[in-house]
Amino acid sequence: MTRKHNNWLRYQTEKKIERLHRDLLSDAKSKIRVDRINALFSFEKWYLTAFIAIIFFLICGLFVYLTGICLKDYGAFIDQRIGNLSTISSMCLAVIAFMMSNIAIKDPYAYRVVFTSTKMYAAIIFTLSSLACLVILSSLRETISRDYYDNLVIGSSLVFIMVLIVIGYLFSKAINFTNAEKIDSFMVKELLLNASMILKEGLMRKYSGKRYFEVMRQHGAKEYKLGDHFDRSWFDYSVSIISEDEVIKKEQEELFIKDINLIELANYLEGKDKPLYFHPLHLNVQTDWVDNYLFKKDQETTKQEKTILRKALKLTKRICEVPTVSQVRNHFDEKLIQYSENGNSKALQRIIHGITQLYDLQMKYGTTGAFDLMLNFKDILQKALFASINSNNYSCFEILVRFFFIRSHVAFAQGDTKVFEDLIDVHTYIYLKAIPLKGSSAFRDILTLALDGSGYYDRYFDLLSPKEQKDSTDANTIRLALLTYTNYSSLLFYMIHHRDASGIKNAIKLLDKQFGVFYDYQIKERIRELLEQQNDENYREIKILKKRYRDSKLIQTYRRHTMFGLKAWVFHLVRNNNLSSTEALGIIREMTMRYTDMEDGLEDIFFFRAAPALTGYFGWLGWTFRTNEDEETAFSNPMEWLTFGFMAEQIIQYYLPFTTDELDYEELHGISFLKQDLLGAKQFFIEHFDDWKDLLKVVDLKDLEDKAQKVIDFFGWLAMNQEIDELKRIANSKMDKSIITEQTEKAKIAWNKKAQIFRLFKEIGISETSDTGLPFIGLTKHFYKDYKRFFIKKGQHLDFLPSIASQVGQDTNDTFFRVADKSTVLKGNNILSILVEGVINLVDEGVNTDCIMIEQYNWYMDNELSKHEDFRPYSGDISTSRPRIVGWFKEAPVYAFSSNSLVNRVIIADFKRAFKMTYAALSENFVDSLDITIQEINKEKAKTKVKRRIPNEQNQDVIEKKTLELQNGVELTLRVGVEFSVTDEKAYVIGMIN
């Protein structure tokens, strides 16, 4: 029952479905009504039918009493009625037997449909119950009142008439099932009604989940995801293994969500200071999130809050069960295969009619997952096609192919990429199942239809060809185009695999026919205008226009990639001796690569060597070839054979740009590696010249070398231009101040973390500031080549400044320990022995020990000190204490440093008396004692340096490149001005560990 109030989620969801899908809701309600009636008169509810028969019998008696009808011989009359009903019962059973033997479709599903739709169980039970009532009445003629008896005897005539009506209804319904068309028609109707139930349930879950999500987000709650838990400590988690029985028991204990009070949840969310997280909920779905679907992160939900959350949900142990897709479609799937196999084309056509309507529903509502009406139907269709081919049933095969062809084209025309993707590769399946039969006269008709693999694609290509020029193509069309050309490419691959020369020839002709100019050259002209202006401000607009231009010709790009992939694969097969030169010539003779822009070929090769082409693009990753007669197959790296094919194609038809003005160098990665691969291809062609001269269309070896070298020289020239272009781009760019600030702050934090001795002086030592005369630790105007790029664009910089700053901090520590290495030296076997003797010596000198410094590695390796009764360990996290304190020895703090100058040494001191630090304070903030300056080198300064370094150079190109290289670097100053000194050598001692 729906709570008819807008507060409730079910009410809102059902209103939305009623508003958007009124026809579907009507069918679903009709199905529910029919199911309830059928359930009422089912065999399981026989007692209800019997009860109705008894009540009707009594009502008939009452009717006679009220009307005053009477008879003379009641005894003979009741016996006559019993005999009549017995005869009728026999007739009823005879009708059933007749129907069972003459039903047109004899299978369990058909019998179940017949018994359900004709109310057969109810008719039999009503007849037998009525007969039982008369027999009981006859037996009680001497027992019950004469008036009652007379009325019931006369009423039995009405019962007799009702039984005749029931038998007539049963017969009228049963006679229909001797006609296969009517059975199929009824089953299709049942199929569509069941489908409407599935769709309604799918929409109910979809819309309810979406509405719940909207309400949660509107009131500030966030959806809980697994990643939200990762910032919590590892020890918050526990893992346990449970048995399968426990899983089943847990699922059985979970309740279904019947309804959700959205207003109550909205009120609950109002006024919460901390953001709440929510688990996604849907109606009619089992859940164990009963009182914990809304929660605060890292905070336990209170008992009162759990009560509110539980009250907002209406839960139930059972819901109205909806049939699954497999249950609904099972009969039709089985019959589709069966009729395809036995050649019953008329019956198959009726089944196809029902499946077609199911496809229409699926495309209209687009449900997914368990509510996808055509879930796994492609597998059923393929099995049916295979059965029709094996049985040589051309008529059935033709029906299936026509059905598939129409449905895929309808999906394509309506832009339903999901259905189209599910069906498109059936083209290839049909071809692969038919190709082994090639040459068989028995299968001539089927082969004529099946082997025309490329012919099916003509309509797709026609739909993809726009009728006018466009400067963009919608994403859905691009997706359809990619699916079409990917599967067409796969079909061509199998044609080559099976050496289907005629099929390949037709396929290439069809592909070649698709060449054309379907994009807007005005975008191209605008790009050229902006490039000629040589204005850095145009860079962003050029990038946007280039993407628009590329998108506008994507369909042509897919066509070109299909052709090139096929051609490159042929070259690869020849290279691996899997295809002869003569066979290859027969395949590629008709193949002509057509480019629309001079940059197309160049952009293609870099695309082929990038990630998309190596991870499933056009299915190239799965292309294999036979290595021997035993059908062993080998996989090949697409980047390798596509590059090899590119070199072969450029030797045949050189098509590379004359200028680099319109190239986007940021997308041309790995030119040097590409050049090496092309050199390898060239060497292969030279070594196997005789085998390849006809394929490459070269006259002699010199002609081959010249053409191959021309390609390699181009990429050498391209690499040089790319380098210069990149140098110019970086040289003319300004460094991003936000990146400099971010890196500077990180560097200061890293230095402060590492310069522990600096911190120790600030906390317990004597330190003073000075503006002049201090030595510097670190870098002063150090030149870093090529480092300017890291300060131009966010996300591309390296955290090298923090690492340098950290080293400066380490050098600061080492400097101090080198200065301090002047005092009395004690010797001992471990830290503890040195401390005991050293502290005693200082006490004798009247020195109060307030600081002990040891090396971090020595501390970890020495276990004696930590066990001593005079040592008190630090209870906090050592890694977070700056300076790093490990404990106290006789109340003197013990600090652990990481410094090579302190290895195997122990310093025991009155820190304030013994040492002093003088440093340059750049601001009041201690962290800012680190001086960091990052400077770019301008053009004038760079020219001056180049002239000083190579005064005799006359080549302007060399001078320009050297100047740009300097402009691509930065001058870095990262230093700290500090001087350490020993003020009292007697105030500390140094111990050496043997």
C-alpha positions, -999 to +999 in steps of 0.1 A: +000+000+000+013+035-009+012+061+018-006+089-001+015+117+012+043+136-004+065+130+026+070+095+015+094+083-011+071+056-026+043+081-032+067+105-050+083+078-070+050+063-082+036+097-091+067+103-112+064+069-130+027+077-135+036+111-150+064+099-172+054+063-181+016+062-179+013+034-204+039+012-186+021+017-153-012+008-169+003-025-182+019-033-149-013-027-130-032-049-155-006-076-149-009-073-112-047-076-114-045-107-137-020-123-114-042-118-084-072-133-101-051-163-113-037-167-078-072-168-064-082-196-087-049-215-086-045-251-075-028-240-043-060-221-034-084-250-041-101-246-008-113-211-018-129-225-050-145-253-030-158-227-005-172-206-033-190-237-047-206-244-013-216-208-007-231-207-042-250-240-035-265-225-003-273-192-021-292-211-047-312-228-020-320-194-004-331-181-038-356-210-042-369-204-007-375-167-015-391-174-049-414-202-037-405-227-064-416-263-056-415-299-071-435-332-066-408-359-065-377-344-047-360-377-041-359-387-078-349-352-088-318-351-066-307-385-078-311-373-113-290-342-107-263-363-092-262-385-123-262-354-145-234-338-126-214-370-127-218-371-165-208-335-167-177-341-146-168-369-170-173-345-199-151-319-181-123-344-177-128-355-214-125-318-225-093-316-205-080-348-220-089-335-255-072-302-249-041-318-235-037-341-265-045-315-291-026-285-277-005-270-305+026-265-284+034-293-261+059-281-234+057-274-197+055-237-201+026-240-226+007-263-203+012-240-174-001-211-194-031-231-206-041-242-170-036-207-157-054-187-184-084-211-187-089-214-149-089-251-154-081-260-118-109-238-106-134-254-131-126-289-120-127-281-083-160-262-087-176-291-106-164-317-081-173-295-051-208-290-065-212-328-070-200-334-035-226-310-022-254-329-040-241-362-028-241-349+008-276-335+003-289-368-009-273-386+020-290-362+045-325-364+030-339-381+061-319-359+085-325-323+077-358-304+076-380-311+047-384-274+038-346-269+037-341-301+018-367-292-009-352-258-014-317-271-018-328-298-042-345-273-065-314-250-061-292-278-074-307-270-108-291-236-107-259-252-096-262-275-125-266-246-149-236-228-134-215-260-139-226-260-175-215-224-178-181-232-162-176-261-186-186-240-216-161-213-205-134-239-201-141-254-235-142-220-252-108-211-238-093-245-243-103-246-280-081-216-287-050-235-276-053-260-304-041-231-326-004-224-323-007-188-334-032-181-306-009-197-280+020-177-292-001-146-293-012-152-257+024-159-247+037-127-263+010-108-244+021-125-212+057-118-220+050-081-225+030-078-193+058-095-173+083-072-190+062-042-179+064-055-143+102-058-146+106-023-161+083-008-135+104-024-108+136-012-124+122+024-127+110+022-091+144+014-078+161+039-102+139+069-094+136+062-057+174+059-054+178+091-073+152+110-053+167+098-020+201+109-032+188+144-042+172+149-007+204+139+011+226+162-010+201+191-007+205+189+031+243+187+031+249+150+034+276+133+014+275+099-002+297+074+016+324+058-006+351+033+003+378+059-003+363+081+025+375+055+050+412+054+039+423+084+059+415+065+091+440+045+110+447+010+099+438-004+132+402+008+128+396-022+105+389-058+112+384-087+088+366-119+095+358-149+074+322-162+075+307-194+061+283-196+032+255-206+055+261-175+076+259-154+045+226-170+035+212-166+070+223-129+071+206-123+037+174-139+050+174-117+081+177-085+060+145-066+055+131-049+024+127-012+022+091-005+016+091+032+021+112+061+034+099+092+051+119+120+034+106+149+055+116+131+087+151+126+073+153+162+061+144+174+096+170+151+111+197+165+088+188+202+096+211+218+120+239+192+120+272+209+126+294+181+111+288+168+076+269+135+076+276+106+053+248+084+038+246+050+023+225+049-010+191+034-005+164+022-029+128+010-025+121-028-027+158-036-019+171-057+010+193-038+034+210-042+068+213-004+070+183+000+092+196+026+117+230+034+104+225+046+069+232+082+080+262+087+102+289+111+113+325+102+103+345+088+132+316+093+156+293+067+170+256+072+163+236+076+195+207+054+206+183+083+201+196+090+166+193+053+157+156+054+168+149+083+145+166+067+116+148+034+121+114+052+123+120+069+090+121+036+072+092+013+067+105-022+064+089-055+054+100-091+053+084-097+019+076-077-011+055-084-042+079-107-062+088-096-097+098-122-122+134-122-134+144-115-170+155-151-174+122-164-161+102-142-184+123-149-215+132-185-209+104-200-230+111-177-259+149-182-258+144-220-259+119-218-287+141-195-307+168-221-308+145-250-312+126-236-342+158-225-358+171-260-355+140-279-368+132-254-395+098-242-382+100-208-399+064-197-392+067-205-355+101-188-354+086-157-370+060-155-342+087-158-316+107-131-333+076-108-332+075-111-295+113-105-291+110-075-313+084-059-290+107-067-261+135-048-278+113-019-284+104-017-247+141-020-237+151+008-261+123+030-248+130+027-211+167+018-211+169-001-179+202-018-170+216-046-150+191-072-137+162-051-153+177-052-188+151-071-208+176-082-234+202-093-210+225-119-226+201-122-256+230-119-280+242-153-268+208-168-275+207-152-310+241-166-318+231-201-307+200-198-329+220-187-359+244-215-353+216-240-351+200-228-384+234-230-402+241-265-389+207-277-399+209-259-433+176-241-426+179-212-449+144-197-442+151-197-404+186-183-410+172-155-432+146-146-406+172-144-378+196-123-400+168-100-411+157-096-374+193-089-363+199-065-392+167-045-385+172-043-347+208-032-350+199-005-376+170+007-355+193+010-325+218+028-346+192+052-360+179+060-326+213+064-311+210+036-286+247+027-282+240+000-255+218-021-278+239-014-308+271-024-290+254-056-279+243-066-315+270-052-338+295-080-334+269-106-345+279-096-380+313-111-374+298-141-356+277-149-387+306-146-409+328-169-388+302-196-385+296-196-423+332-194-436+341-230-428+312-240-451+325-221-480+325-241-512+297-264-500+269-265-526+245-277-499+248-245-480+248-222-511+219-201-501+230-195-465+266-187-476+254-162-501+237-142-473+262-149-445+295-143-463+285-108-474+300-096-442+308-061-453+274-056-470+256-052-437+277-021-429+267-001-459+237+013-441+257+022-410+282+041-430+255+059-448+240+070-415+274+082-403+280+104-433+265+138-425+246+156-452+263+189-446+296+201-432+299+203-394+323+219-370+315+193-343+299+158-339+279+148-309+294+123-285+267+097-292+274+097-329+311+094-323+305+065-300+284+048-327+311+055-353+338+040-331+317+008-325+309+005-362+345+009-374+359-012-346+337-042-355+343-036-392+380-037-385+375-070-366+355-084-396+384-075-420+409-091-396+390-124-398+387-121-436+424-119-438+427-147-413+406-170-435+422-157-468+388-145-481+401-126-511+367-117-525+353-107-491+383-084-485+380-069-519+343-060-514+350-047-479+378-024-490+357-010-518+329-002-493+355+014-470+371+034-497+337+047-507+333+064-473+361+089-479+350+125-480+353+159-465+327+163-437+343+189-415+345+227-414+376+242-430+368+275-415+381+262-382+413+252-400+417+287-415+411+304-381+439+282-366+463+293-393+454+330-388+461+327-350+494+308-357+506+336-381+500+362-354+527+345-332+509+358-300+512+338-268+478+349-258+463+329-287+477+296-273+445+287-254+422+295-283+443+275-307+442+245-283+403+247-282+400+251-320+423+222-327+402+199-305+370+211-322+386+205-356+398+171-346+364+161-333+347+173-364+367+148-385+367+119-361+346+097-383+370+101-411+398+093-387+382+060-377+378+052-414+415+059-420+425+039-390+405+009-401+422+010-435+457+016-421+453-011-394+444-037-420+473-027-442+498-027-414+486-061-402+491-075-437+527-062-437+531-078-402+520-112-415+544-110-444+572-101-420+564-132-399+561-155-430+524-160-423+514-145-456+533-145-489+541-114-508+519-125-536+489-130-513+496-096-496+497-079-530+463-094-538+449-079-506+464-044-506+464-037-543+430-020-540+439-003-507+449+034-510+455+055-479+437+088-482+445+117-460+425+149-455+453+170-439+491+168-443+493+163-405+471+132-405+497+106-411+520+121-385+493+124-359+483+088-365+517+073-358+520+091-325+485+081-316+492+045-325+522+045-301+502+061-273+482+044-245+447+043-263+460+022-292+477-002-268+447-008-245+420-021-267+415+005-294+400-012-325+406-045-309+442-045-322+456-058-289+438-092-294+449-098-331+468-130-335+483-151-363+490-187-368+527-197-361+525-232-375+501-258-389+491-269-355+471-236-351+494-222-324+488-185-322+510-155-313+501-122-299+518-090-312+524-056-298+502-031-317+528-004-313+555-025-330+535-037-361+517-004-366+551+014-366+565-012-390+534-007-412+538+031-410+573+029-424+562+006-452+533+029-461+555+060-461+580+043-485+550+034-508+533+068-504+553+095-487+528+118-469+543+139-442+539+176-436+563+202-452+560+226-422+557+222-385+537+254-379+504+236-373+518+207-352+512+204-315+545+193-301+531+185-267+513+155-283+544+142-302+560+121-275+590+098-279+603+110-313+638+095-306+623+061-298+601+062-329+632+071-350+650+041-337+621+018-345+619+033-380+657+027-385+651-010-375+623-013-401+645+003-427+673-022-420+648-051-422+636-040-456+672-037-469+681-071-457+649-087-473+648-065-503+639-092-528+609-102-508+596-067-503+604-048-534+571-054-551+551-046-519+570-014-513+569-004-550+606+004-552+628+001-583+661-010-567+679-010-534+690+026-538+654+037-543+644+019-511+673+034-491+665+069-504+628+067-496+634+052-462+661+077-453+637+105-463+613+093-437+640+090-410+654+124-419+620+140-415+618+127-379+653+139-372+643+173-384+610+171-364+629+162-332+652+192-337+623+215-343+604+201-314+633+208-291+637+244-304+599+249-302+598+236-266+628+258-257+611+289-271+578+281-254+594+278-220+618+307-225+589+330-234+567+318-205+566+335-171+572+316-139+540+311-118+544+329-085+520+306-068+542+276-077+573+294-064+555+303-031+543+267-027+577+252-033+594+278-011+571+270+018+577+232+014+615+239+013+614+259+046+594+231+063+619+205+050+648+225+062+633+231+096+626+194+100+662+185+092+682+213+108+677+199+143+708+216+158+694+250+147+662+242+166+682+230+197+700+264+199+667+283+197+652+262+225+679+256+250+711+273+237+726+308+233+720+323+198+722+358+184+716+375+151+740+393+128+735+410+094+771+407+080+802+386+080+785+352+084+795+321+063+767+305+043+757+269+042+738+259+009+737+273-026+742+308-040+730+315-075+734+280-086+723+274-122+698+245-128+694+237-164+659+229-178+643+236-144+622+266-154+595+243-168+587+231-133+577+266-122+554+273-152+525+249-150+510+234-118+511+196-116+543+193-136+569+205-111+592+183-091+596+187-053+633+193-057+635+224-036+624+205-004+651+179-010+678+206-015+666+224+017+666+191+036+703+186+026+711+222+037+696+213+071+717+182+072+748+202+063+739+226+091+740+198+116+773+184+103+789+219+104+781+222+141+794+188+150+827+195+131+831+227+151+823+209+184+849+182+178+876+198+199+870+187+235+884+160+257+878+126+242+866+097+264+865+061+252+840+034+260+825+002+247+790+016+245+770+048+251+762+040+287+798+036+298+807+069+282+778+087+298+786+074+333+822+085+330+815+117+312+789+130+336+811+122+365+840+141+349+819+172+342+805+171+378+841+171+390+847+202+369+817+219+383+797+215+351+759+208+351+750+185+323+718+197+304+723+181+270+735+147+257+738+142+219+742+108+202+740+095+167+706+080+157+721+048+144+742+042+175+710+047+196+691+021+177+720-004+179+728+001+216+704-016+240+723-010+273+713+026+278+675+020+275+677-007+302+696+014+328+678+025+359+690+061+355+675+063+320+639+074+315+626+069+279+605+095+260+569+083+259+558+103+229+564+098+192+601+103+186+597+111+150+575+142+158+598+158+184+622+185+170+649+182+181+645+144+183+646+135+220+648+099+230+648+102+268+666+115+299+698+102+316+700+114+352+675+141+342+697+153+313+678+152+279+693+128+253+689+139+217+695+116+187+708+132+155+713+118+120+748+130+111+780+114+098+800+137+119+785+123+151+788+086+142+803+066+171+805+098+192+787+111+223+786+147+233+779+155+269+776+192+276+763+222+295+749+235+262+745+271+272+781+274+285+798+254+258+783+267+225+770+297+207+752+302+174+752+334+153+728+335+124+712+358+099+676+364+107+656+374+076+624+379+097+611+374+131+599+340+121+626+314+128+617+293+098+624+322+075+661+321+084+664+301+053+671+324+023+654+312-009+655+330-042+645+316-076+654+338-106+648+333-143+674+343-168+662+369-192+672+370-229+698+398-226+716+381-197+715+348-215+730+363-247+758+379-226+767+346-210+767+328-243+789+353-259+814+350-230+814+312-232+817+308-270+831+341-283+842+327-317+809+310-326+795+323-359+765+299-364+734+318-354+714+287-349+739+274-324+740+307-306+701+308-305+699+273-291+725+280-264+707+312-255+674+294-252+689+267-231+701+293-206+666+309-206+651+275-198+671+273-166+669+291-132+693+305-108+687+292-073+698+306-040+690+284-010+712+290+020+713+299+056+738+323+072+751+307+104+783+304+124+788+281+153+815+286+180+827+269+212+826+294+241+839+270+268+858+238+259+856+227+296+818+228+296+815+196+274+833+163+267+832+140+237+832+102+240+843+077+213+826+043+211+851+016+204 
